[in-house]
């Protein structure tokens, strides 16, 4: 099936209130343009160099999301145009984003990544770290960061009970933080969880934004 046909099926499976990020990483610009012509405007990339190349070749009204592990030395290249950074996984990265955003006088939208999976290869704050982070005066500490919500990635497994429990835990953390009602949480309303194989489970556990790639673009071409 074509990308356009795939998108129709995906759209049917996602509630209207849930935002779709088309994960275009490792796919050519031509594939992004086909999805764009089908009406999509949110695209997710995980490599800074690849994002920069595509940004310069694609329509200006695309909303670019950075969804990968962001190295601190690459932050300066994307803060000027990226609309949302999904995987803010350390205080070190928060500090660098705030520093680079300050340099261009721009408030950058960020999601804090929570480590919910059993795999050590995934990044993110644990529950204890996240509790400590959100009791600080983040308005004062990070004036150039807009805390928009949380992001999490479940364990890569066929055991959907495990995945369901991880997303459920992520939702509990999200709700607990929202209940704090601090001034810096005014825009804290995004729960980014769920990918091609588990987005339906994530939506059942409160996800407001899903990141879908292979179900739209097909198998990834890592040579791009």
C-alpha positions in Angstrom: 0.0 0.0 0.0 1.0 3.6 -0.5 1.9 6.0 2.3 -1.3 7.8 1.6 -3.3 4.6 2.1 -1.3 3.7 5.2 -2.1 7.1 6.7 -5.8 6.6 6.1 -5.7 3.4 8.1 -3.7 4.9 10.9 -5.9 7.9 11.1 -9.0 5.7 11.4 -7.3 4.0 14.4 -6.4 7.1 16.3 -9.0 9.3 18.1 -9.2 12.9 16.8 -7.9 14.4 20.0 -4.6 12.4 19.8 -1.9 14.0 17.8 0.1 12.0 15.2 3.8 12.5 14.7 4.9 10.9 11.5 8.3 9.3 12.3 10.1 10.1 9.0 13.6 9.1 10.2 15.6 7.1 7.7 13.0 7.8 5.1 13.7 10.0 2.0 12.2 13.5 1.5 9.9 12.1 -1.2 8.2 10.0 1.5 7.7 13.1 3.7 6.3 15.0 0.8 3.8 12.2 0.1 2.6 12.3 3.7 2.6 16.1 3.5 0.3 16.0 0.5 -2.0 13.7 2.4 -2.4 16.5 5.0 0.3 15.6 7.6 2.3 18.4 9.2 4.0 16.8 12.2 7.2 14.9 11.4 9.7 13.3 13.8 13.4 12.9 13.3 16.1 11.3 15.6 19.4 12.4 14.0 20.4 16.1 13.9 22.2 16.0 10.6 19.4 14.2 8.9 16.9 16.6 10.4 18.9 19.6 9.1 19.1 18.2 5.6 15.3 17.5 5.5 14.4 20.8 7.1 16.1 22.7 4.2 14.4 20.6 1.6 10.8 20.5 2.9 7.9 22.9 3.1 8.2 25.7 5.7 5.0 24.9 7.5 6.1 21.5 8.7 6.3 21.1 12.5 9.5 19.3 13.2 9.8 17.2 16.4 13.1 15.8 17.6 12.3 12.3 19.0 15.8 10.7 19.5 18.5 10.9 22.1 19.8 14.4 21.8 23.5 15.0 22.5 24.3 18.3 24.2 26.8 19.4 21.5 24.0 19.1 18.9 21.4 21.2 20.7 22.5 24.5 19.2 21.8 23.3 15.6 18.1 22.6 16.1 16.8 25.0 18.9 16.1 27.7 16.3 13.4 25.8 14.4 12.4 22.6 16.1 8.9 22.8 17.5 9.2 20.1 20.2 12.0 18.1 21.7 10.6 14.8 22.9 13.4 13.1 24.7 14.9 15.4 27.3 16.4 12.8 29.5 18.9 14.5 31.8 19.5 17.7 33.8 22.6 18.2 31.7 20.5 18.3 28.6 18.0 20.7 30.2 20.8 23.1 31.1 22.2 23.0 27.5 18.8 23.6 25.9 18.1 26.5 28.2 21.6 27.9 27.5 21.2 27.7 23.7 17.6 28.9 23.7 18.7 31.9 25.8 21.3 32.8 23.2 18.6 33.2 20.5 15.9 34.5 23.0 13.5 31.7 22.2 11.4 29.5 24.6 11.8 25.9 23.5 9.0 23.3 23.9 10.3 20.2 25.7 9.0 16.9 27.0 10.7 15.2 29.8 11.6 11.5 29.1 10.7 9.0 31.8 12.5 5.6 31.8 9.6 3.2 32.1 11.0 0.2 30.2 13.0 -2.7 31.7 15.7 -2.2 29.0 18.8 -0.4 30.1 19.4 0.8 26.6 16.5 3.3 26.9 17.1 6.8 28.4 15.2 9.0 30.8 14.6 10.1 34.4 13.5 7.6 36.9 10.6 8.3 39.3 12.8 9.5 42.1 14.7 11.9 39.8 11.5 13.2 38.3 10.0 13.9 41.7 13.0 15.9 42.6 13.0 17.9 39.3 9.4 19.1 39.5 9.6 20.4 43.0 12.2 23.0 42.0 11.3 26.4 40.8 11.6 25.6 37.1 10.4 29.0 36.0 13.5 30.5 37.6 15.9 27.7 36.7 14.9 27.2 33.1 13.3 30.4 31.9 13.8 29.5 28.2 12.1 26.0 28.4 8.4 25.4 28.1 7.6 22.2 30.0 4.9 20.6 27.8 4.6 17.1 29.2 6.2 13.7 29.4 7.5 11.1 26.9 8.1 7.4 27.5 9.0 4.3 25.5 7.8 0.9 26.6 9.9 -2.3 26.6 10.3 -3.9 23.1 8.4 -7.1 23.8 5.4 -9.2 22.6 4.1 -9.3 26.1 1.4 -6.6 26.0 0.7 -6.9 29.7 4.2 -5.6 30.3 3.7 -2.8 27.9 0.3 -1.9 29.3 1.7 -1.8 32.9 4.6 0.5 31.8 2.3 2.9 30.0 -0.1 2.9 33.0 2.8 3.8 35.2 3.8 6.6 32.9 0.2 8.0 33.0 0.2 7.9 36.8 3.5 9.9 36.9 2.0 12.4 34.3 -1.2 12.9 36.3 0.8 13.3 39.6 2.9 16.0 38.1 -0.1 17.8 36.5 -1.8 17.8 40.0 1.1 19.9 41.4 -0.5 22.9 39.7 2.8 25.0 39.6 2.9 28.0 37.3 5.5 26.4 35.1 3.0 23.5 34.3 0.5 25.8 32.6 1.2 24.1 29.2 1.9 20.7 30.7 -0.6 18.6 28.7 1.3 16.3 26.3 1.8 12.6 27.0 3.9 11.3 24.1 3.8 7.5 24.2 3.1 4.8 21.7 4.7 3.8 18.5 3.7 1.6 15.5 3.4 -1.7 17.5 1.9 -0.4 20.7 0.2 3.0 20.1 -3.3 1.5 20.8 -2.1 0.4 24.3 -0.6 3.8 24.9 -3.8 5.6 23.8 -5.8 3.4 26.3 -3.4 4.7 28.9 -3.8 8.4 28.3 -1.4 9.1 25.4 -2.2 12.4 23.7 0.5 12.1 21.1 1.7 9.0 19.2 4.9 8.5 17.2 4.3 6.3 14.2 6.8 5.4 11.5 6.8 1.9 9.9 3.0 1.7 9.8 3.0 4.8 7.6 6.3 4.6 5.7 6.9 0.9 5.7 10.2 -0.8 6.7 13.0 1.7 7.4 15.7 2.3 4.9 18.8 2.7 7.1 21.0 3.6 4.1 19.2 7.0 3.6 
